[in-house]
Amino acid sequence: MRDLITFLEERLSNHLPGQKAQMKMAPKPVADNNRQARAMEAPENAHQSSVLVLIFPNQDNEPELILTLRSSDIDHGGQISFPGGRAAKGEHTTEPALRAAWAEIGIDQEAVTVIGQLSDLYVRHSNNVVRPVVGIIDNRPEFQINPREVEEVFAVELRSLIQKKNLTVEDWDLSKHTYRVPFWDVHRVPLWGATAMMLNELLDLYREFLNRSSGTDKL
């Protein structure tokens, strides 16, 4: 996995796929032409947040990603997300992500090596600009779940997320309108929405890495 880390360290500091990658996993209205497109530009009063996109090698040295299922009685409850939280005044981008990972699932901040950031994503529902912080940890952590925040923590291989058999599209009724929703079927709860949008940018980079490593452009 060392080659992937080196690739990501270099790639995250250059031009990223950005909104093009994010929008591939955005829910889209099916029939109501009056529905506005998803707002991607944040207003000046938007809150600042960050999440931790934490990768570690499994026993086969394949990269896995840590995800959480939010407790049902908090914001975005019952949905899959990255550990994360809102930034306090004066906090650096990485601080709320690392702080939340410790508070939610017991990830030791000192064990995480931050290697860069993915593109910001504006989430209109909560008026948050979310900054995905990419971190690496040497081994699968021993999780300590805070049940007030998290119902479950689990890991998924990046390779499983780029397999077409795990990507599904369905029509859902959301906010009194029907949306065509892409999601990954890798858990009992669909992996969709803002988390999927941020994750898809990482997967675009992972596909680029695999293509470069194999000398093809077919992944």
VODREN-466830 format. One line per 3 residues: their letters; for each residue y, x, z of N, C-alpha, C, O. Coordinates in steps of 0.1 Angstrom, whole numbers, always signed. Last residue first. Layout:
// residues N
a	Y,X,Z,Y,X,Z,Y,X,Z,Y,X,Z ~ ... .
//
This chain:
// residues 219
lkd	+9,-101,-159,+7,-108,-146,+18,-118,-144,+19,-124,-134 ~ +13,-87,-182,+6,-100,-183,+5,-107,-170,+1,-119,-170 ~ +20,-62,-191,+30,-71,-188,+25,-85,-187,+32,-95,-191 .
tgs	+6,-30,-179,+6,-42,-187,+18,-51,-183,+25,-48,-174 ~ +1,-9,-162,+6,-6,-176,+5,-18,-185,+5,-16,-197 ~ -5,-12,-136,-16,-13,-146,-12,-10,-160,-21,-9,-169 .
srn	+19,-7,-124,+8,+1,-120,-3,+0,-130,-11,+10,-132 ~ +36,-26,-136,+39,-12,-138,+27,-3,-135,+24,+7,-141 ~ +23,-49,-127,+24,-46,-141,+27,-31,-144,+21,-25,-153 .
lfe	+27,-46,-100,+14,-47,-105,+14,-44,-120,+5,-36,-124 ~ +56,-48,-99,+49,-36,-94,+35,-35,-100,+30,-25,-104 ~ +60,-73,-109,+66,-62,-116,+59,-49,-112,+55,-40,-120 .
ryl	+48,-88,-89,+43,-88,-102,+47,-76,-111,+40,-70,-118 ~ +67,-82,-69,+53,-78,-67,+46,-78,-81,+38,-69,-84 ~ +90,-94,-78,+89,-80,-77,+75,-74,-76,+72,-64,-81 .
dll	+81,-120,-77,+85,-115,-90,+85,-100,-90,+81,-93,-99 ~ +77,-122,-50,+65,-122,-58,+69,-118,-72,+61,-111,-79 ~ +104,-123,-41,+95,-112,-37,+83,-111,-46,+79,-100,-50 .
enl	+110,-147,-52,+117,-135,-56,+109,-123,-53,+108,-114,-61 ~ +94,-165,-38,+92,-163,-52,+99,-151,-58,+94,-144,-67 ~ +105,-166,-12,+93,-159,-14,+91,-156,-29,+85,-145,-32 .
mma	+127,-183,-16,+129,-169,-13,+117,-161,-15,+118,-149,-20 ~ +113,-206,-23,+123,-201,-32,+126,-186,-29,+126,-178,-38 ~ +98,-211,+0,+91,-208,-13,+101,-202,-23,+97,-193,-31 .
tag	+118,-217,+18,+109,-206,+20,+102,-202,+7,+101,-190,+4 ~ +129,-240,+6,+137,-228,+7,+128,-216,+9,+131,-205,+4 ~ +100,-255,-8,+114,-256,-3,+120,-242,-3,+117,-233,-11 .
wlp	+66,-248,+5,+76,-252,-5,+90,-250,+0,+92,-245,+11 ~ +34,-250,+12,+45,-239,+13,+55,-242,+2,+52,-239,-10 ~ +19,-277,+28,+24,-271,+16,+35,-261,+19,+43,-262,+28 .
vrh	-6,-272,+53,+8,-277,+50,+13,-270,+38,+12,-258,+37 ~ -29,-258,+52,-30,-273,+53,-17,-280,+51,-16,-292,+49 ~ -24,-234,+26,-25,-238,+40,-26,-253,+40,-24,-260,+30 .
vdw	-19,-230,+0,-26,-219,+7,-28,-222,+22,-32,-213,+29 ~ -5,-241,-24,-15,-247,-16,-24,-237,-10,-36,-235,-14 ~ +29,-239,-30,+16,-231,-29,+7,-238,-19,+11,-242,-8 .
fpv	+48,-261,-51,+44,-255,-38,+31,-247,-40,+23,-249,-49 ~ +74,-279,-67,+63,-269,-68,+60,-264,-54,+69,-262,-46 ~ +81,-312,-72,+81,-302,-61,+70,-292,-64,+58,-295,-64 .
ryt	+103,-334,-84,+92,-327,-88,+92,-314,-80,+101,-306,-81 ~ +114,-363,-65,+116,-349,-70,+103,-343,-74,+92,-346,-69 ~ +130,-393,-62,+118,-386,-65,+121,-372,-71,+129,-371,-80 .
hks	+149,-403,-33,+148,-400,-47,+135,-393,-50,+129,-387,-40 ~ +152,-406,-6,+153,-418,-14,+153,-415,-29,+156,-424,-37 ~ +145,-380,+3,+159,-385,+5,+161,-397,-5,+172,-397,-12 .
ldw	+118,-378,-18,+126,-370,-8,+140,-376,-8,+147,-377,-19 ~ +87,-382,-29,+99,-390,-26,+106,-383,-14,+102,-382,-3 ~ +73,-360,-53,+75,-364,-39,+87,-373,-38,+97,-371,-45 .
dev	+50,-349,-76,+62,-357,-74,+62,-363,-60,+53,-369,-56 ~ +39,-315,-77,+37,-329,-75,+50,-336,-74,+61,-330,-72 ~ +22,-286,-86,+34,-293,-87,+31,-308,-86,+22,-313,-92 .
tln	+8,-255,-72,+7,-269,-75,+21,-275,-77,+30,-271,-71 ~ -10,-226,-71,+4,-232,-73,+2,-246,-79,-5,-248,-89 ~ -35,-215,-70,-29,-219,-57,-15,-225,-59,-9,-228,-49 .
kkq	-41,-208,-96,-49,-219,-90,-43,-224,-77,-46,-235,-72 ~ -26,-186,-103,-21,-199,-107,-29,-211,-100,-23,-222,-99 ~ -18,-162,-79,-29,-168,-87,-25,-183,-90,-21,-190,-81 .
ils	+1,-152,-63,+4,-151,-77,-7,-156,-86,-7,-156,-98 ~ -10,-156,-38,+2,-164,-42,+6,-162,-57,+13,-171,-62 ~ -29,-137,-35,-33,-151,-36,-22,-160,-41,-24,-171,-47 .
rle	-15,-113,-33,-23,-116,-45,-27,-131,-47,-27,-136,-58 ~ -4,-115,-8,+5,-116,-19,-3,-120,-32,+2,-128,-40 ~ -23,-133,+17,-22,-121,+7,-13,-124,-4,-12,-136,-9 .
vaf	-9,-145,+47,-15,-148,+34,-13,-136,+25,-2,-129,+25 ~ -12,-154,+81,-9,-144,+71,-15,-148,+58,-26,-155,+58 ~ +4,-174,+107,-7,-170,+99,-2,-160,+88,+10,-158,+86 .
vee	+10,-193,+136,+14,-182,+128,+2,-178,+120,-9,-177,+125 ~ +21,-225,+148,+11,-217,+143,+17,-205,+135,+27,-206,+129 ~ +43,-236,+159,+30,-243,+162,+19,-233,+158,+8,-233,+165 .
ver	+73,-224,+174,+62,-222,+164,+49,-229,+169,+45,-228,+180 ~ +90,-231,+195,+95,-228,+182,+85,-229,+171,+87,-233,+160 ~ +76,-236,+218,+89,-244,+216,+94,-242,+202,+102,-250,+197 .
pni	+56,-217,+218,+53,-230,+213,+65,-239,+212,+64,-250,+205 ~ +56,-186,+206,+65,-194,+215,+63,-208,+210,+68,-212,+200 ~ +28,-165,+204,+36,-176,+199,+44,-183,+210,+39,-186,+221 .
qfe	+23,-134,+197,+25,-141,+210,+34,-153,+206,+47,-152,+205 ~ +0,-115,+178,+11,-125,+179,+11,-131,+193,+1,-133,+200 ~ -3,-83,+170,-9,-92,+180,+2,-102,+183,+12,-99,+189 .
prn	-1,-76,+134,+4,-76,+148,-5,-85,+157,-12,-93,+152 ~ -17,-54,+113,-16,-68,+117,-12,-69,+131,-19,-64,+140 ~ +2,-24,+109,-10,-31,+111,-7,-46,+114,+4,-50,+118 .
dii	+29,-15,+103,+17,-7,+100,+4,-15,+100,-5,-12,+92 ~ +53,-35,+86,+46,-31,+99,+33,-25,+96,+26,-29,+86 ~ +84,-39,+70,+70,-34,+69,+65,-31,+83,+73,-26,+91 .
gvv	+107,-64,+58,+102,-54,+67,+88,-51,+65,+80,-59,+60 ~ +135,-78,+44,+121,-74,+41,+118,-62,+50,+124,-52,+51 ~ +154,-106,+50,+152,-92,+53,+138,-88,+52,+129,-94,+58 .
prv	+172,-130,+34,+158,-125,+36,+157,-110,+38,+160,-103,+29 ~ +197,-149,+46,+195,-135,+40,+180,-131,+44,+177,-129,+55 ~ +212,-179,+39,+200,-173,+45,+198,-159,+38,+197,-159,+26 .
vnn	+238,-198,+48,+234,-188,+39,+223,-179,+45,+226,-173,+55 ~ +236,-233,+56,+233,-219,+60,+232,-210,+47,+225,-214,+38 ~ +237,-261,+58,+249,-253,+55,+248,-239,+60,+256,-233,+67 .
shr	+214,-275,+58,+218,-269,+71,+231,-261,+70,+236,-256,+80 ~ +214,-284,+32,+210,-293,+42,+215,-288,+56,+220,-296,+64 ~ +219,-261,+16,+229,-271,+18,+227,-280,+30,+236,-283,+37 .
vyl	+214,-229,+17,+206,-241,+21,+216,-252,+25,+221,-251,+36 ~ +215,-201,-4,+223,-211,+3,+215,-224,+5,+209,-229,-5 ~ +202,-170,-1,+199,-183,-6,+207,-193,+3,+207,-193,+15 .
dsl	+204,-136,-12,+208,-147,-3,+204,-160,-10,+203,-161,-22 ~ +177,-116,-23,+189,-122,-25,+192,-134,-15,+182,-140,-11 ~ +162,-93,+1,+162,-101,-11,+175,-108,-12,+184,-106,-4 .
qgi	+167,-60,+14,+169,-74,+15,+167,-80,+1,+170,-74,-9 ~ +149,-33,+31,+159,-39,+22,+160,-54,+24,+154,-59,+33 ~ +131,-23,+50,+132,-16,+37,+142,-22,+28,+144,-16,+17 .
vtv	+126,-18,+84,+133,-27,+74,+135,-18,+61,+141,-7,+62 ~ +98,-16,+102,+107,-8,+94,+113,-17,+83,+106,-22,+75 ~ +89,-26,+134,+92,-30,+121,+101,-20,+114,+112,-16,+120 .
aeq	+86,-18,+160,+75,-16,+152,+78,-19,+137,+70,-16,+128 ~ +108,-27,+174,+107,-13,+172,+96,-9,+162,+95,+2,+156 ~ +103,-54,+178,+113,-50,+168,+112,-35,+164,+115,-31,+153 .
dig	+73,-69,+179,+81,-58,+185,+91,-53,+175,+86,-48,+164 ~ +68,-103,+177,+68,-91,+169,+78,-80,+176,+90,-83,+177 ~ +66,-128,+189,+62,-116,+197,+62,-104,+189,+55,-94,+193 .
iea	+74,-152,+177,+59,-148,+175,+56,-134,+181,+45,-129,+179 ~ +100,-157,+185,+91,-168,+180,+77,-164,+181,+68,-172,+184 ~ +113,-134,+194,+113,-146,+203,+103,-157,+198,+98,-164,+207 .
waa	+108,-116,+173,+103,-113,+187,+103,-126,+195,+93,-128,+202 ~ +120,-129,+152,+106,-126,+151,+100,-122,+165,+88,-126,+168 ~ +147,-131,+162,+139,-143,+161,+124,-140,+160,+116,-147,+165 .
rla	+154,-103,+160,+154,-110,+173,+146,-123,+172,+138,-126,+182 ~ +151,-99,+132,+143,-92,+141,+142,-99,+155,+132,-100,+161 ~ +171,-117,+123,+158,-118,+118,+148,-111,+128,+138,-117,+131 .
pet	+195,-109,+136,+189,-122,+139,+175,-124,+134,+167,-131,+141 ~ +197,-81,+125,+195,-84,+139,+189,-98,+142,+180,-99,+150 ~ +203,-77,+98,+189,-76,+103,+187,-81,+117,+175,-85,+120 .
the	+231,-81,+96,+221,-90,+89,+207,-89,+95,+201,-99,+97 ~ +247,-77,+128,+243,-72,+115,+232,-81,+109,+225,-88,+117 ~ +270,-99,+145,+257,-93,+143,+255,-88,+129,+260,-94,+119 .
gka	+295,-111,+147,+295,-96,+148,+281,-90,+146,+280,-78,+146 ~ +282,-140,+162,+294,-133,+157,+293,-118,+158,+290,-113,+169 ~ +247,-144,+153,+259,-145,+163,+270,-137,+157,+269,-129,+148 .
arg	+229,-161,+128,+236,-148,+133,+247,-152,+143,+254,-161,+141 ~ +200,-180,+132,+214,-179,+129,+220,-167,+135,+217,-163,+146 ~ +167,-168,+123,+177,-176,+130,+191,-173,+126,+193,-165,+117 .
gpf	+131,-165,+118,+145,-162,+116,+154,-171,+124,+150,-180,+131 ~ +100,-162,+102,+107,-162,+114,+122,-159,+111,+125,-151,+102 ~ +97,-185,+73,+97,-171,+79,+103,-172,+93,+111,-181,+96 .
siq	+77,-215,+73,+89,-208,+72,+87,-193,+76,+76,-190,+81 ~ +65,-248,+68,+62,-234,+68,+75,-226,+66,+83,-230,+57 ~ +72,-276,+90,+73,-269,+77,+69,-254,+79,+71,-248,+89 .
ggh	+75,-288,+114,+63,-292,+106,+63,-285,+92,+54,-288,+84 ~ +110,-289,+114,+98,-290,+121,+87,-294,+111,+88,-302,+102 ~ +136,-285,+107,+126,-281,+97,+112,-281,+104,+103,-274,+99 .
did	+144,-282,+141,+149,-283,+128,+138,-277,+118,+132,-267,+121 ~ +117,-294,+162,+129,-286,+160,+133,-288,+145,+126,-294,+137 ~ +92,-306,+167,+104,-312,+173,+117,-304,+172,+126,-305,+179 .
ssr	+70,-293,+156,+75,-305,+150,+88,-311,+155,+94,-319,+149 ~ +74,-258,+150,+70,-269,+159,+77,-282,+154,+88,-281,+148 ~ +65,-243,+118,+75,-247,+128,+70,-258,+137,+63,-267,+132 .
ltl	+44,-219,+111,+45,-233,+110,+54,-237,+121,+50,-236,+133 ~ +51,-187,+95,+50,-196,+107,+50,-210,+103,+57,-214,+93 ~ +38,-157,+80,+45,-170,+79,+42,-178,+92,+32,-176,+99 .
ile	+35,-125,+66,+35,-133,+78,+43,-146,+77,+55,-145,+73 ~ +15,-112,+40,+28,-117,+45,+26,-126,+56,+17,-135,+57 ~ -3,-83,+30,-2,-97,+35,+11,-100,+40,+19,-91,+45 .
pen	-15,-60,+6,-4,-65,+13,-5,-80,+17,-8,-88,+9 ~ -46,-43,+12,-38,-53,+4,-27,-58,+12,-28,-61,+24 ~ -64,-28,+26,-51,-22,+22,-44,-30,+12,-36,-25,+4 .
dqn	-84,-43,+37,-86,-37,+23,-74,-30,+17,-73,-27,+6 ~ -73,-51,+60,-84,-42,+61,-87,-36,+48,-93,-25,+47 ~ -38,-53,+50,-50,-58,+57,-61,-48,+57,-58,-36,+53 .
pfi	-5,-42,+58,-17,-40,+50,-29,-46,+58,-30,-44,+70 ~ +24,-65,+59,+15,-55,+65,+2,-53,+56,-1,-62,+49 ~ +57,-77,+59,+45,-74,+51,+37,-63,+59,+42,-54,+65 .
lvl	+80,-103,+65,+72,-91,+71,+59,-89,+64,+51,-99,+63 ~ +110,-113,+63,+98,-113,+54,+90,-101,+57,+93,-90,+53 ~ +129,-129,+85,+122,-117,+84,+110,-119,+74,+101,-127,+78 .
vss	+162,-142,+78,+148,-144,+81,+141,-131,+79,+146,-122,+71 ~ +195,-152,+89,+186,-143,+82,+172,-145,+87,+169,-150,+98 ~ +227,-168,+84,+214,-167,+90,+206,-156,+83,+209,-151,+72 .
qha	+258,-182,+88,+251,-170,+83,+238,-169,+91,+238,-169,+103 ~ +273,-213,+76,+268,-204,+87,+260,-193,+80,+255,-194,+69 ~ +301,-219,+56,+287,-219,+58,+283,-209,+69,+290,-199,+71 .
nep	+328,-222,+49,+324,-225,+63,+309,-225,+65,+304,-229,+76 ~ +330,-217,+22,+335,-207,+32,+330,-210,+46,+329,-200,+54 ~ +299,-227,+6,+313,-229,+10,+317,-218,+20,+309,-212,+26 .
aem	+277,-210,-17,+280,-214,-4,+295,-217,-2,+303,-209,-7 ~ +260,-221,-45,+271,-214,-41,+276,-219,-27,+277,-231,-26 ~ +240,-239,-52,+236,-225,-49,+247,-216,-44,+245,-206,-38 .
ara	+229,-271,-50,+241,-263,-48,+236,-249,-44,+228,-247,-35 ~ +209,-285,-76,+210,-279,-62,+222,-270,-61,+224,-262,-70 ~ +227,-310,-95,+218,-299,-93,+219,-292,-80,+230,-294,-73 .
qrn	+230,-345,-85,+235,-332,-88,+225,-321,-87,+215,-322,-79 ~ +219,-373,-101,+217,-364,-90,+222,-350,-94,+218,-345,-105 ~ +220,-387,-124,+232,-386,-117,+231,-377,-104,+241,-374,-98 .
nda	+195,-389,-134,+204,-380,-141,+217,-378,-133,+224,-369,-136 ~ +166,-394,-120,+180,-397,-117,+189,-387,-123,+191,-377,-116 ~ +140,-384,-124,+146,-393,-133,+160,-396,-131,+167,-402,-141 .
vpk	+135,-360,-107,+126,-364,-118,+134,-373,-128,+134,-370,-140 ~ +151,-331,-93,+150,-346,-95,+143,-350,-108,+144,-343,-118 ~ +131,-304,-81,+141,-309,-91,+139,-324,-92,+128,-329,-93 .
pam	+127,-278,-58,+125,-292,-61,+135,-296,-71,+147,-293,-70 ~ +123,-244,-68,+132,-254,-63,+127,-268,-67,+124,-270,-79 ~ +110,-222,-79,+103,-230,-69,+112,-240,-62,+109,-245,-51 .
kmq	+128,-212,-97,+114,-216,-102,+107,-224,-92,+98,-232,-95 ~ +150,-204,-83,+150,-217,-89,+136,-222,-94,+134,-234,-96 ~ +144,-177,-77,+145,-187,-66,+143,-201,-72,+135,-209,-67 .
akq	+147,-164,-101,+134,-164,-95,+133,-175,-84,+123,-183,-83 ~ +174,-169,-106,+164,-172,-116,+150,-173,-110,+143,-183,-113 ~ +187,-158,-84,+186,-172,-85,+176,-177,-95,+169,-187,-94 .
gpl	+170,-126,-82,+180,-136,-78,+177,-150,-80,+165,-154,-79 ~ +160,-101,-91,+158,-113,-99,+167,-125,-95,+171,-133,-104 ~ +184,-75,-85,+173,-83,-81,+171,-95,-91,+181,-99,-97 .
hns	+193,-42,-91,+196,-56,-95,+183,-64,-93,+172,-61,-98 ~ +184,-23,-61,+189,-25,-75,+191,-40,-78,+190,-48,-70 ~ +171,-21,-38,+185,-16,-38,+191,-17,-52,+203,-13,-53 .
lre	+146,-30,-42,+155,-39,-34,+169,-34,-34,+178,-41,-30 ~ +134,-8,-54,+137,-20,-62,+147,-29,-55,+155,-36,-61 ~ +129,+11,-35,+138,+14,-46,+143,+2,-53,+155,+1,-56 .
elf	+112,-3,-18,+124,+4,-12,+134,+7,-23,+146,+5,-22 ~ +92,-11,-35,+101,-21,-30,+114,-14,-24,+125,-20,-26 ~ +79,+14,-41,+85,+6,-51,+95,-4,-46,+106,-5,-52 .
til	+71,+21,-15,+80,+30,-22,+87,+22,-33,+99,+24,-35 ~ +53,+0,-11,+65,+1,-2,+75,+10,-9,+87,+7,-9 ~ +34,+5,-31,+42,-8,-31,+54,-6,-22,+65,-11,-27 .
drm	+23,+29,-22,+30,+28,-35,+39,+16,-36,+50,+16,-41 ~ +11,+21,+2,+22,+30,+2,+30,+30,-11,+43,+30,-10 ~ -12,+8,+0,+0,+0,+0,+13,+9,+0,+24,+3,-2 .
//
